[in-house]
Amino acid sequence: MCCPRQIRVNSINPSMVETEGLQALGVIESDFRKQIEAQTPLGRIGQVQDIAPAAVFFASSDSAWITGETLHIAGGIH
């Protein structure tokens, strides 16, 4: 048996997400943000509400059969 303790490990890999930290650094109004948005197929940076449902899903029993996965939540950037 490879996983005797049944510990699941998954990750969320977001692109730029608007957070208080980015606001404090001044990134939200920067040219860097504009560059990221220009490279993002959906044309915007992420919001916390874009990421939170995935985190809740991975923490729930709904994802009980998922392990070793990375979910890219990046507006289409690969």
C-alpha positions in Angstrom: 0.0 0.0 0.0 1.5 3.3 -1.0 -0.5 5.6 1.3 -1.0 3.9 4.6 -2.1 7.1 6.4 -4.5 8.2 3.6 -3.1 11.7 3.5 -4.1 13.5 0.4 -1.9 16.2 -1.1 -3.2 18.6 -3.7 -2.2 22.2 -4.6 -3.7 25.3 -6.2 -1.4 27.2 -8.5 -2.9 30.7 -9.1 -1.6 33.4 -11.3 -1.7 37.0 -10.0 -4.5 37.4 -7.5 -5.6 40.8 -6.1 -4.8 40.7 -2.4 -4.2 43.2 0.4 -0.5 42.4 0.0 -0.4 43.4 -3.6 -2.4 46.5 -2.8 0.1 47.4 -0.1 3.0 47.0 -2.5 1.3 49.1 -5.2 1.2 46.3 -7.7 -2.6 46.7 -8.3 -2.1 50.0 -10.1 1.2 49.1 -11.8 2.4 48.4 -15.3 3.3 44.9 -14.1 -0.4 44.1 -13.5 -1.2 45.4 -17.0 1.5 43.1 -18.5 0.0 40.1 -16.6 -3.5 41.0 -17.8 -2.3 41.4 -21.4 -0.9 37.8 -21.2 -4.0 36.3 -19.6 -6.6 34.9 -22.0 -9.4 36.1 -19.7 -7.9 39.6 -19.6 -7.8 40.2 -15.9 -6.0 39.2 -12.7 -7.7 36.9 -10.3 -9.8 37.8 -7.3 -9.9 35.9 -4.0 -13.4 34.7 -4.9 -11.9 33.0 -7.9 -9.6 30.9 -5.8 -11.6 30.2 -2.6 -14.1 27.7 -4.0 -11.2 25.5 -5.2 -9.6 25.6 -1.8 -12.9 24.7 -0.1 -13.4 21.9 -2.6 -10.0 20.4 -1.9 -10.6 20.6 1.8 -14.0 18.9 1.5 -15.0 15.3 1.3 -16.1 16.0 -2.3 -12.4 15.6 -3.3 -11.9 12.4 -1.3 -10.7 10.6 -4.4 -8.2 13.2 -5.5 -4.6 13.3 -4.6 -1.4 14.4 -6.1 -3.0 17.1 -8.3 -2.3 20.7 -9.1 -5.2 22.9 -10.1 -4.1 25.9 -12.2 -6.4 28.8 -11.6 -4.8 31.4 -13.8 -7.3 32.8 -16.3 -5.9 30.6 -19.0 -2.2 31.2 -18.6 -0.2 28.0 -18.9 
